[in-house]
Structure formats: C-alpha cells, structure tokens
Amino acid sequence: MLSVSHEDFEILVGESLDTLHEDMLRELDNVIFLVEDHPADGGDVLGVYEGFSLAERDVYGYGEEPDRIILYRENLLAHCADHDELVSEIRITLVHEIAHFYGISEARIHELGWG
C-alpha cells in the first residue's frame, strides 16, 4: 500500500481542487473539503458528500452547517498502485462528490465516467 502522510495527502487534495474548472467550483460557497483516514463505519468508499444537493434546497439558512465533502485517505491509498494513480483517483473522487452536490445521481455519474 502507498504511504502518504495526512499533511501531504491534504496538499494533493488542494492541488487537485486547483485543477478543476472554475464553473465546477462556482456554487461551492458553503462546502468544506475534509480528509479523514477512513469512514466511521469502516466501509471502503473513497469519498462522500454530506449535505443537501442544490436540487434539494432553496438557500442556506442562518446558522446552517456547511455541506462536507470528505475524502478517505487510507481507502484511497489502498485503492491505488502508485502516486500517479493516487493523484488521478483523488481528482475523480472530488469530481464525483462535487457532482452529488449539484444533484447528479450515482447512475448518471457512472454514465459520465466520473465514478
């Protein structure tokens, strides 16, 4: 399994976010990106979007917690054979979870080749 520190992994996530098109990021004003080692349930997902998609909400309310996109470092490391594959998979996972923010279904995400 690859070995990348939590700090270095966060840097890779930030660099990957910088490669995404501005149009994709435009509406993400109340979304935070987090890195956790693994999901609480021990599952093998690479990332998750927690919140209400734009298709399910009108506006953010006063005091509302931000939506969260979480990438799971250990699962991504176990999933990838080398550094280049990890960088690619981080980007794919970010696009996948951002698509959920926009209300794109899991089936459609797979049709588009994003997951």
N, C-alpha and C positions, 0 to 999 in steps of 0.2 A: 504494500500500500504506500502511496505517496506520503511524504511528510512535509507539511507546510504549517508554520505557526499560525495561531489565531490572528496575530497582527499582520503577517504577510498575506494571509487569506483576505482580510479586510481590504488591504491595498489592492489585491487582484479584483475584488468586487467593485471598488471605486473606479479602477481603471476601466473595467468593463462597462460600468454605467456611463463613463465618459465617451464610449464608442457608440452609444445608442443615439438614434436620430432625435433631434430636438422635438419633433412632433410627438414622438412616443412619450416623452417626459413632461410635456407641457401641462397636463392636468394633475400631475403628481404633487400638488402643493401641500397635501396633508397626509403624505405617506412617508413612513420611515423604513429604512432598509437596515436589517439586523443580520448578524451572523451568530448562529448558535452551533454548538458541537453536534447535537443530534436532537431529534424530536423527543418530547417528553414521553411519548408512547413507545419509543424505541423502533418506530417504523423505518422504512427505507426510502422515504420520499427525499428528494433533493432540495425542495423548497416549498414554501406555502405562502398564499396570500390570505391575510386575515383582515376582514372588513366587509363593507358593503360596496359592491361594484357601482360604477357611475350609473348603470342601468337600473339600479335598485334604490337610488337616493335622489333627493332634490338638491339640498345644500347641506353643508356641515352645520351642526348646531353648536350653540355656545357650550364650551367646556367638553366637547366631544373628543374622545381619544383619537389619535391619528390611526389610519389603517397601517398595517405592517406587512412587509414582505421579508420573509425570513429565509435565508439560505443555510443549509445544514452542512457544515464544514466536513465532518467525518464521513457523512454519506457521499458527498461529492468526491472526497479523496478516495474512498473505496471504489467508487464508480469509474474512476479514470486511471488509465495506464501510465500517463506521463503528464508533464507540465503543460504541454500544448493542448492536450485533450482537456485538462482541467480548465484552462482559460476559455476554451470553446464552450465547455459544459456550463460554466458559470454564466456566460452570456446567454446561452439558450435558456437556462433556468430563469434568469432575470426577465427575459422576453416573455416566457411562459407565464410567470406570475404577474407581470405588468398587464398581460392580456386579460387575466382574470379581473384585475382592477377595472378594466374597460368593459367588463361584462361578456367577454368572449368565452363560450363554453369549452369544456375539455375536449369534446368531439371536434369542434371547429379548430381548436389549437392544433390537434393532431393532423387534421386535414391540411393545415397550412405548413406542417412540418416543424412546428415550434415545440414539440414535446414528445 
